Amino acid sequence: MTHIRTALDKPTLHEVVSGLLHGTVDFLSQPDHPRGCLSIQGALACGENAEPVKQAMIALRKGGEEALRKRMTKAQKSGELPQDTTPPIMPASYRR
């Protein structure tokens, strides 16, 4: 899923969001790729013995959320997003 890293490096937030959406659709619509999201399905399907796998999937998702949060903060600082915008991914500490 390199499209996520590629999208987050785009110069504008519009291109970031577009890259994330299009990249995800392209990835998930390929017939040779598994259906669904491994990081969600993997965590849901884990029993007690697979707790380390579940924690790794949680950490992976949190890392992605943090990368998107940083990109949105950058967009606010550069004026791409109004300062009073509160994207849903932003934690309470960023909210006004």
VMD Tcl script that draws the C-alpha trace (Angstrom):
set ca {
  {0.00 0.00 0.00}
  {2.68 2.43 -1.05}
  {-0.04 4.71 -2.41}
  {-0.54 6.05 1.11}
  {3.06 7.25 1.48}
  {3.00 8.58 -2.08}
  {-0.27 10.46 -1.47}
  {0.93 11.99 1.81}
  {3.95 13.45 -0.01}
  {1.82 15.33 -2.55}
  {2.23 19.12 -2.50}
  {-1.40 20.05 -1.80}
  {-3.99 18.63 0.55}
  {-6.39 18.22 -2.37}
  {-3.81 15.99 -4.08}
  {-3.23 14.09 -0.83}
  {-6.92 13.29 -0.40}
  {-7.34 12.48 -4.08}
  {-4.29 10.21 -3.99}
  {-5.54 8.41 -0.90}
  {-9.01 7.83 -2.32}
  {-7.94 6.83 -5.82}
  {-5.05 4.71 -4.55}
  {-7.28 2.83 -2.14}
  {-9.94 2.21 -4.78}
  {-7.31 1.01 -7.26}
  {-5.70 -1.26 -4.66}
  {-8.94 -2.80 -3.39}
  {-10.44 -3.28 -6.84}
  {-7.60 -5.42 -8.18}
  {-8.85 -9.00 -8.60}
  {-5.55 -10.44 -7.35}
  {-5.70 -8.51 -4.05}
  {-7.59 -9.80 -1.02}
  {-10.94 -8.16 -0.40}
  {-11.20 -5.80 2.56}
  {-8.64 -4.19 4.82}
  {-6.04 -6.42 6.47}
  {-5.38 -4.01 9.32}
  {-9.04 -4.04 10.31}
  {-9.89 -7.65 9.48}
  {-6.67 -8.93 11.04}
  {-7.41 -7.22 14.33}
  {-11.04 -8.36 14.37}
  {-10.20 -11.99 13.65}
  {-7.54 -12.30 16.34}
  {-8.07 -14.50 19.36}
  {-6.22 -14.15 22.65}
  {-3.18 -16.02 21.32}
  {-2.75 -13.49 18.55}
  {-2.75 -10.39 20.75}
  {0.66 -9.29 19.37}
  {-0.81 -9.30 15.85}
  {-3.77 -7.27 17.03}
  {-1.47 -4.74 18.71}
  {0.68 -4.50 15.57}
  {-2.42 -3.76 13.47}
  {-3.53 -1.10 15.97}
  {-0.06 0.49 15.86}
  {-0.11 0.46 12.06}
  {-3.47 2.24 11.97}
  {-2.35 4.77 14.58}
  {0.78 5.47 12.54}
  {-1.34 6.18 9.48}
  {-3.64 8.44 11.46}
  {-0.65 10.33 12.87}
  {0.83 10.82 9.38}
  {-2.49 12.20 8.11}
  {-2.84 14.39 11.20}
  {0.62 15.87 10.56}
  {-0.25 16.53 6.92}
  {-3.48 18.28 7.90}
  {-1.60 20.39 10.44}
  {0.84 21.34 7.70}
  {-2.11 22.28 5.49}
  {-3.51 24.51 8.22}
  {-0.16 26.21 8.77}
  {0.25 26.85 5.05}
  {-3.27 28.24 4.70}
  {-4.69 25.35 2.66}
  {-7.17 24.74 5.47}
  {-8.73 27.58 7.42}
  {-7.37 27.91 10.93}
  {-10.82 27.27 12.39}
  {-11.19 23.98 10.53}
  {-11.27 20.91 12.74}
  {-10.75 17.82 10.60}
  {-12.20 14.69 12.22}
  {-8.74 13.08 12.35}
  {-7.41 15.91 14.52}
  {-7.15 15.05 18.24}
  {-8.82 17.20 20.86}
  {-5.51 18.91 21.66}
  {-5.52 20.42 18.13}
  {-9.15 21.46 18.25}
  {-10.23 24.95 19.15}
}
mol new
graphics top color blue
foreach p $ca { graphics top sphere $p radius 0.5 }
foreach p [lrange $ca 0 end-1] q [lrange $ca 1 end] { graphics top cylinder $p $q radius 0.2 }
display resetview
